[in-house]
Amino acid sequence: MRICWDFGHANLMKMDQSYALEYLGKRIVCTHVHNNNGRDDTHTTPDQGNINWEKIMPAMKFADEDCPLTLETHCNYIDDDLLFGFAKQNLECLKYLEKLV
C-alpha cells in the first residue's frame, strides 16, 4: 500500500501531522500541498492558512525519497498577470517547504 499525504485535509482533521508522517514513512509516495484555516477546505496557497509548516515538514524526511511536493491550490483568476503572480507565489512556497525537509 502507498499513500498520498494531503496536508490540508490532515489539517482539517486536526491531526498531528509530524507523528503521522513519521509513522507512515516510506509508504508516503506523493503529496497534496495546500493550506486552510482548519475549518474549511479552501485549498489556499501554503502561506495562507494555519498549518505550521516549520513543525511538520522536517518529518517528510521519513517519506519516500522520490516523494514530490505536489500543489493542490485553487485559483479563480482569469487575468494573465494575476494568474502568473499566483503561480509564482506557489513556486516560492514550494521552494521554502523543500528547505524545511
DSSP file with accessible surface (Angstrom, degrees, kcal/mol):
  #  RESIDUE AA STRUCTURE BP1 BP2  ACC     N-H-->O    O-->H-N    N-H-->O    O-->H-N    TCO  KAPPA ALPHA  PHI   PSI    X-CA   Y-CA   Z-CA
    1    1 A M              0   0  166      0, 0.0     2,-0.3     0, 0.0     0, 0.0   0.000 360.0 360.0 360.0 137.2    0.0    0.0    0.0
    2    2 A R        -     0   0  167     26,-0.0     2,-0.4    27,-0.0    26,-0.2  -0.880 360.0-142.5-120.3 157.6    1.2    3.5   -0.9
    3    3 A I  E     -a   28   0A  36     24,-3.5    26,-2.5    -2,-0.3    27,-1.2  -0.948  11.6-152.4-128.8 139.7   -0.1    6.8    0.4
    4    4 A C  E     -a   30   0A  53     -2,-0.4     2,-0.5    24,-0.2    27,-0.3  -0.954  27.2-145.5-103.1 114.4   -0.8   10.3   -0.9
    5    5 A W  E     -a   31   0A  20     25,-2.5    27,-2.5    -2,-0.6     2,-0.7  -0.721   9.2-161.3 -87.0 124.8   -0.5   12.6    2.0
    6    6 A D  E  >  -a   32   0A  20     -2,-0.5     4,-2.2    25,-0.2     5,-0.2  -0.895   3.7-168.8-108.1 104.9   -2.8   15.6    1.9
    7    7 A F  H  > S+     0   0    0     25,-1.9     4,-1.9    -2,-0.7    -1,-0.2   0.884  85.4  49.6 -62.0 -42.3   -1.6   18.3    4.2
    8    8 A G  H  > S+     0   0    0     24,-0.6     4,-1.8     2,-0.2    -1,-0.2   0.914 111.4  47.5 -66.1 -42.0   -4.8   20.4    4.0
    9    9 A H  H  > S+     0   0   70      1,-0.2     4,-1.4     2,-0.2    -2,-0.2   0.902 110.8  52.0 -68.6 -37.3   -7.1   17.5    4.7
   10   10 A A  H  <>S+     0   0    5     -4,-2.2     5,-2.1     1,-0.2    -1,-0.2   0.889 107.0  54.5 -63.8 -35.7   -5.0   16.4    7.7
   11   11 A N  H ><5S+     0   0   24     -4,-1.9     3,-1.4     1,-0.2    -1,-0.2   0.897 104.7  53.3 -64.2 -38.4   -5.2   20.0    9.0
   12   12 A L  H 3<5S+     0   0   48     -4,-1.8    -1,-0.2     1,-0.3    -2,-0.2   0.836 108.3  50.7 -63.7 -31.3   -9.0   19.8    8.8
   13   13 A M  T 3<5S-     0   0  136     -4,-1.4    -1,-0.3    -5,-0.1    -2,-0.2   0.405 110.5-124.7 -87.0   0.8   -8.9   16.6   10.9
   14   14 A K  T < 5 +     0   0  141     -3,-1.4    -3,-0.2    -4,-0.2    -2,-0.1   0.846  50.7 170.8  59.4  36.1   -6.6   18.3   13.5
   15   15 A M      < -     0   0   76     -5,-2.1     2,-1.4     1,-0.1    -1,-0.2  -0.422  47.0-116.0 -77.3 153.8   -4.0   15.6   13.1
   16   16 A D     >  -     0   0   88      1,-0.2     4,-2.3    -2,-0.1     5,-0.2  -0.747  38.1-173.6 -82.8  92.0   -0.5   15.6   14.5
   17   17 A Q  H  > S+     0   0    8     -2,-1.4     4,-2.9     1,-0.2     5,-0.3   0.861  75.1  56.9 -65.5 -34.9    1.0   15.6   11.0
   18   18 A S  H  > S+     0   0   22      1,-0.2     4,-2.2     2,-0.2    -1,-0.2   0.944 110.6  44.3 -60.5 -47.2    4.6   15.2   12.2
   19   19 A Y  H  > S+     0   0  148      1,-0.2     4,-2.8     2,-0.2    -2,-0.2   0.928 114.5  49.1 -62.3 -45.9    3.7   12.0   14.0
   20   20 A A  H  X S+     0   0   10     -4,-2.3     4,-2.8     1,-0.2     5,-0.3   0.916 110.9  49.7 -63.1 -42.9    1.6   10.7   11.1
   21   21 A L  H  X S+     0   0    1     -4,-2.9     4,-2.0     1,-0.2    -1,-0.2   0.919 113.9  45.5 -63.0 -42.5    4.4   11.4    8.6
   22   22 A E  H  < S+     0   0  112     -4,-2.2    -2,-0.2    -5,-0.3    -1,-0.2   0.933 114.7  48.2 -65.6 -43.8    7.0    9.7   10.7
   23   23 A Y  H  < S+     0   0  171     -4,-2.8    -2,-0.2     1,-0.2    -1,-0.2   0.918 116.4  41.4 -64.3 -44.1    4.7    6.7   11.3
   24   24 A L  H >< S+     0   0   40     -4,-2.8     3,-2.1    -5,-0.2    -1,-0.2   0.783  87.6 155.5 -78.1 -27.5    3.7    6.2    7.7
   25   25 A G  G ><  +     0   0   10     -4,-2.0     3,-2.1    -5,-0.3    39,-0.5   0.000  63.8  11.5  47.9-126.8    7.2    6.8    6.5
   26   26 A K  G 3  S+     0   0  111     37,-0.3    -1,-0.3     1,-0.3    38,-0.1   0.596 113.9  76.9 -65.7 -10.8    8.2    5.3    3.1
   27   27 A R  G <  S+     0   0  117     -3,-2.1   -24,-3.5   -25,-0.1     2,-0.7   0.751  75.2  88.8 -70.3 -21.2    4.6    4.5    2.3
   28   28 A I  E <   +a    3   0A   1     -3,-2.1    36,-2.1    -4,-0.2   -24,-0.2  -0.687  46.3 157.8 -79.4 115.2    4.1    8.2    1.5
   29   29 A V  E     +     0   0A  44    -26,-2.5     2,-0.3    -2,-0.7   -25,-0.2   0.453  60.5  19.4-119.4  -6.9    4.9    8.5   -2.2
   30   30 A C  E     -a    4   0A  41    -27,-1.2   -25,-2.5    37,-0.2     2,-0.3  -0.974  64.3-152.1-155.9 165.5    3.1   11.6   -3.2
   31   31 A T  E     -a    5   0A   0     37,-0.5     2,-0.5    -2,-0.3   -25,-0.2  -0.931  16.0-143.4-138.2 161.0    1.5   14.7   -1.6
   32   32 A H  E     -a    6   0A  63    -27,-2.5   -25,-1.9    -2,-0.3     2,-0.6  -0.979  26.7-160.3-122.1 112.7   -1.2   17.3   -2.0
   33   33 A V  B     +b   71   0B   0     37,-3.3    39,-2.5    -2,-0.5     2,-0.3  -0.867  35.4 116.3-102.4 115.5    0.2   20.6   -0.7
   34   34 A H        -     0   0    0     -2,-0.6     2,-0.3    37,-0.2    11,-0.2  -0.943  44.1-133.9-161.6 173.4   -2.3   23.3    0.2
   35   35 A N  B     +C   44   0C   2      9,-2.0     9,-2.2    -2,-0.3     2,-0.3  -0.804  19.6 169.8-131.9 169.8   -3.4   25.2    3.3
   36   36 A N        -     0   0    1     -2,-0.3    14,-2.5     7,-0.2    15,-0.3  -0.937  48.3 -93.6-163.9-177.6   -6.7   26.2    5.0
   37   37 A N        -     0   0   50      3,-0.6     4,-0.1    -2,-0.3    12,-0.1   0.302  64.3-103.3 -92.8   7.0   -8.0   27.7    8.2
   38   38 A G  S    S+     0   0    4      2,-0.4     3,-0.1   -30,-0.1   -24,-0.1   0.381 114.0  58.2  87.2  -4.6   -8.6   24.3    9.9
   39   39 A R  S    S+     0   0  183      1,-0.3     2,-0.4   -26,-0.0    -1,-0.1   0.649 100.5  44.5-122.1 -37.0  -12.4   24.6    9.3
   40   40 A D  S    S-     0   0   87      0, 0.0     2,-2.1     0, 0.0    -3,-0.6  -0.948  73.8-128.4-120.8 139.4  -12.9   25.0    5.5
   41   41 A D        +     0   0   73     -2,-0.4    -5,-0.1     1,-0.2   -32,-0.1  -0.479  49.8 150.9 -84.1  72.6  -11.3   23.0    2.7
   42   42 A T        -     0   0   61     -2,-2.1    32,-0.3   -34,-0.1    -1,-0.2   0.585  44.9-141.8 -86.4 -12.9  -10.2   26.2    0.8
   43   43 A H        +     0   0    9     -3,-0.2    31,-2.5    -8,-0.2    -7,-0.2   0.901  38.0 171.4  51.8  48.2   -7.1   24.8   -0.9
   44   44 A T  B     -C   35   0C  42     -9,-2.2    -9,-2.0    29,-0.2    28,-0.2  -0.293  42.5 -75.7 -80.3 170.9   -5.2   28.1   -0.4
   45   45 A T    >   -     0   0   13    -11,-0.2     3,-2.4    29,-0.1    -1,-0.2  -0.252  51.7-102.7 -62.3 156.1   -1.5   28.6   -1.1
   46   46 A P  T 3  S+     0   0    3      0, 0.0     5,-0.2     0, 0.0     7,-0.2   0.792 121.2  53.9 -55.2 -27.8    0.8   27.1    1.5
   47   47 A D  T 3  S+     0   0   73      1,-0.2     2,-0.6   -12,-0.1    -2,-0.1   0.442  95.8  74.5 -88.7   4.1    1.4   30.6    3.1
   48   48 A Q  S <  S+     0   0  116     -3,-2.4     2,-0.3     2,-0.0    -4,-0.2  -0.813  90.0  34.6-120.0  87.6   -2.3   31.3    3.6
   49   49 A G  S    S-     0   0   46     -2,-0.6   -12,-0.2   -14,-0.1   -14,-0.0  -0.972  92.4 -76.2 160.5-165.9   -3.7   29.3    6.5
   50   50 A N  S    S+     0   0   92    -14,-2.5     2,-0.3    -2,-0.3   -13,-0.1   0.233  71.7 127.9-115.3  16.7   -2.8   27.9    9.9
   51   51 A I        -     0   0   13    -15,-0.3     2,-1.4    -5,-0.2     3,-0.2  -0.570  57.3-136.2 -70.0 132.9   -0.6   24.9    9.0
   52   52 A N    >>  +     0   0   85     -2,-0.3     4,-1.8     1,-0.2     3,-0.9  -0.677  29.3 175.3 -90.9  83.6    2.6   25.1   11.0
   53   53 A W  H 3> S+     0   0   13     -2,-1.4     4,-2.6     1,-0.3    -1,-0.2   0.848  73.7  61.5 -61.0 -36.3    5.0   24.0    8.1
   54   54 A E  H 34 S+     0   0   99      1,-0.2    -1,-0.3     2,-0.2    -2,-0.1   0.834 109.3  43.5 -61.6 -30.4    8.1   24.6   10.2
   55   55 A K  H <4 S+     0   0  122     -3,-0.9     4,-0.2     2,-0.1    -1,-0.2   0.892 122.6  33.0 -80.9 -40.4    6.9   21.9   12.6
   56   56 A I  H >< S+     0   0   10     -4,-1.8     3,-1.3     1,-0.2     4,-0.4   0.825 100.7  71.1 -94.1 -29.1    5.7   19.3   10.2
   57   57 A M  G >< S+     0   0    1     -4,-2.6     3,-2.1     1,-0.3     4,-0.3   0.842  88.2  64.0 -63.0 -34.5    7.9   19.5    7.1
   58   58 A P  G >  S+     0   0   51      0, 0.0     3,-1.5     0, 0.0    -1,-0.3   0.852  94.8  63.2 -56.8 -27.3   11.1   18.0    8.8
   59   59 A A  G X  S+     0   0    8     -3,-1.3     3,-1.8     1,-0.3     4,-0.2   0.666  81.3  80.7 -71.8 -11.9    9.1   14.8    9.2
   60   60 A M  G X  S+     0   0   14     -3,-2.1     3,-1.6    -4,-0.4    -1,-0.3   0.691  71.4  80.5 -66.9 -13.3    8.9   14.5    5.4
   61   61 A K  G <  S+     0   0  136     -3,-1.5    -1,-0.3    -4,-0.3    -2,-0.2   0.748  86.7  58.4 -63.9 -18.7   12.4   13.1    5.6
   62   62 A F  G <  S+     0   0   71     -3,-1.8    -1,-0.3    -4,-0.1    -2,-0.2   0.637  90.8  91.1 -83.6 -14.9   10.7    9.8    6.6
   63   63 A A  S <  S-     0   0    3     -3,-1.6   -37,-0.3    -4,-0.2   -34,-0.1  -0.218 100.4 -64.6 -72.9 170.2    8.7    9.7    3.3
   64   64 A D    >   -     0   0   41    -36,-2.1     3,-2.1   -39,-0.5    -1,-0.2  -0.284  47.9-124.4 -53.3 136.7    9.9    8.0    0.1
   65   65 A E  T 3  S+     0   0  142      1,-0.3    -1,-0.2    -3,-0.1    -2,-0.1   0.727 111.4  49.4 -63.3 -20.1   13.0    9.8   -1.1
   66   66 A D  T 3  S+     0   0  131      2,-0.1    -1,-0.3   -36,-0.0    -2,-0.1   0.273  79.4 131.9 -98.4  11.0   11.3   10.4   -4.5
   67   67 A C    <   -     0   0   21     -3,-2.1   -37,-0.2   -39,-0.2     2,-0.2  -0.497  48.4-145.2 -69.4 116.6    8.1   11.8   -3.0
   68   68 A P        -     0   0   61      0, 0.0     2,-0.9     0, 0.0   -37,-0.5  -0.493  12.0-126.5 -82.5 152.1    7.2   15.0   -4.8
   69   69 A L        -     0   0   28     -2,-0.2     2,-0.5   -39,-0.1   -37,-0.1  -0.881  36.0-168.2 -91.4 107.3    5.6   18.0   -3.1
   70   70 A T        -     0   0   63     -2,-0.9   -37,-3.3   -39,-0.2     2,-0.1  -0.885  15.5-129.5-107.4 122.0    2.6   18.5   -5.4
   71   71 A L  B     +b   33   0B  56     -2,-0.5   -37,-0.2   -39,-0.2   -26,-0.1  -0.414  23.9 178.1 -68.8 142.1    0.5   21.6   -5.2
   72   72 A E        +     0   0   55    -39,-2.5     2,-0.3   -28,-0.2    -1,-0.1  -0.414  30.7 143.6-136.3  55.0   -3.3   21.4   -4.9
   73   73 A T        -     0   0   29    -39,-0.1     2,-0.4     2,-0.0   -29,-0.2  -0.700  43.6-130.4 -98.7 151.1   -4.2   25.0   -4.7
   74   74 A H        -     0   0  112    -31,-2.5     2,-0.4   -32,-0.3   -29,-0.1  -0.832  22.4-176.7-103.2 139.0   -7.3   26.6   -6.2
   75   75 A C        -     0   0   41     -2,-0.4     8,-0.0     1,-0.1   -31,-0.0  -0.999  18.1-177.8-136.9 132.2   -7.2   29.8   -8.3
   76   76 A N        +     0   0  155     -2,-0.4     2,-0.2     7,-0.0    -1,-0.1   0.248  43.6 128.0-109.3  10.9  -10.1   31.7   -9.8
   77   77 A Y        +     0   0  119      1,-0.2    -2,-0.1     5,-0.1     3,-0.0  -0.452  29.7 175.8 -72.0 139.4   -8.0   34.3  -11.6
   78   78 A I        +     0   0  157     -2,-0.2    -1,-0.2     5,-0.0     2,-0.1   0.688  56.1  94.6-106.5 -33.0   -8.7   34.9  -15.3
   79   79 A D  S  > S-     0   0   83      1,-0.1     4,-2.6     2,-0.0     5,-0.2  -0.385  73.9-138.6 -63.6 129.3   -6.3   37.8  -15.7
   80   80 A D  H  > S+     0   0  129      1,-0.2     4,-2.6     2,-0.2     5,-0.2   0.876 101.1  51.2 -60.5 -39.9   -2.9   36.5  -17.0
   81   81 A D  H  > S+     0   0  133      2,-0.2     4,-2.2     1,-0.2    -1,-0.2   0.921 112.4  45.6 -66.0 -42.5   -0.9   38.8  -14.8
   82   82 A L  H  > S+     0   0   91      2,-0.2     4,-2.4     1,-0.2    -2,-0.2   0.912 113.0  50.7 -65.5 -41.2   -2.8   37.7  -11.7
   83   83 A L  H  X S+     0   0   73     -4,-2.6     4,-2.5     2,-0.2    -2,-0.2   0.919 109.9  50.1 -62.9 -42.0   -2.5   34.1  -12.7
   84   84 A F  H  X S+     0   0  142     -4,-2.6     4,-2.7     1,-0.2    -1,-0.2   0.924 110.6  49.9 -62.2 -43.4    1.2   34.4  -13.2
   85   85 A G  H  X S+     0   0   36     -4,-2.2     4,-2.5     2,-0.2    -2,-0.2   0.899 110.2  50.7 -61.6 -40.1    1.6   36.1   -9.7
   86   86 A F  H  X S+     0   0   36     -4,-2.4     4,-2.2     2,-0.2    -2,-0.2   0.935 111.9  46.7 -62.9 -46.0   -0.4   33.2   -8.2
   87   87 A A  H  X S+     0   0   56     -4,-2.5     4,-2.4     1,-0.2    -2,-0.2   0.915 112.2  50.6 -63.6 -41.3    1.8   30.6   -9.9
   88   88 A K  H  X S+     0   0  121     -4,-2.7     4,-2.4     1,-0.2    -1,-0.2   0.916 109.3  50.7 -63.8 -42.8    5.0   32.5   -8.8
   89   89 A Q  H  X S+     0   0   78     -4,-2.5     4,-2.2     1,-0.2    -1,-0.2   0.914 110.0  50.4 -60.8 -43.0    3.8   32.7   -5.2
   90   90 A N  H  X S+     0   0    4     -4,-2.2     4,-2.4     2,-0.2    -2,-0.2   0.917 109.6  50.7 -61.5 -42.6    3.1   28.9   -5.2
   91   91 A L  H  X S+     0   0   88     -4,-2.4     4,-2.4     1,-0.2    -2,-0.2   0.924 109.4  50.0 -62.7 -43.6    6.5   28.2   -6.5
   92   92 A E  H  X S+     0   0   88     -4,-2.4     4,-2.0     1,-0.2    -1,-0.2   0.893 109.8  52.0 -62.2 -38.9    8.2   30.3   -3.8
   93   93 A C  H  X S+     0   0   11     -4,-2.2     4,-2.7     2,-0.2    -1,-0.2   0.924 109.1  49.6 -62.4 -44.6    6.1   28.5   -1.2
   94   94 A L  H  X S+     0   0   25     -4,-2.4     4,-2.6     1,-0.2    -2,-0.2   0.909 108.7  52.4 -62.6 -41.4    7.3   25.1   -2.5
   95   95 A K  H  X S+     0   0   93     -4,-2.4     4,-1.5     1,-0.2    -1,-0.2   0.917 111.1  47.9 -59.5 -42.8   10.9   26.2   -2.5
   96   96 A Y  H  X S+     0   0  102     -4,-2.0     4,-1.0     1,-0.2    -2,-0.2   0.932 111.4  49.5 -63.7 -45.6   10.5   27.3    1.1
   97   97 A L  H >X S+     0   0    1     -4,-2.7     4,-0.7     1,-0.2     3,-0.7   0.891 106.7  55.7 -63.5 -38.6    8.9   24.0    2.1
   98   98 A E  H >< S+     0   0  121     -4,-2.6     3,-0.9     1,-0.2    -1,-0.2   0.876 103.6  55.2 -60.8 -36.1   11.6   22.0    0.4
   99   99 A K  H 3< S+     0   0  179     -4,-1.5    -1,-0.2     1,-0.2    -2,-0.2   0.764 102.6  57.7 -67.9 -24.2   14.2   23.8    2.5
  100  100 A L  H <<        0   0   39     -4,-1.0    -1,-0.2    -3,-0.7    -2,-0.2   0.672 360.0 360.0 -80.4 -16.4   12.3   22.7    5.7
  101  101 A V    <<        0   0   79     -3,-0.9   -42,-0.1    -4,-0.7   -44,-0.1  -0.317 360.0 360.0 -69.4 360.0   12.6   19.0    5.0
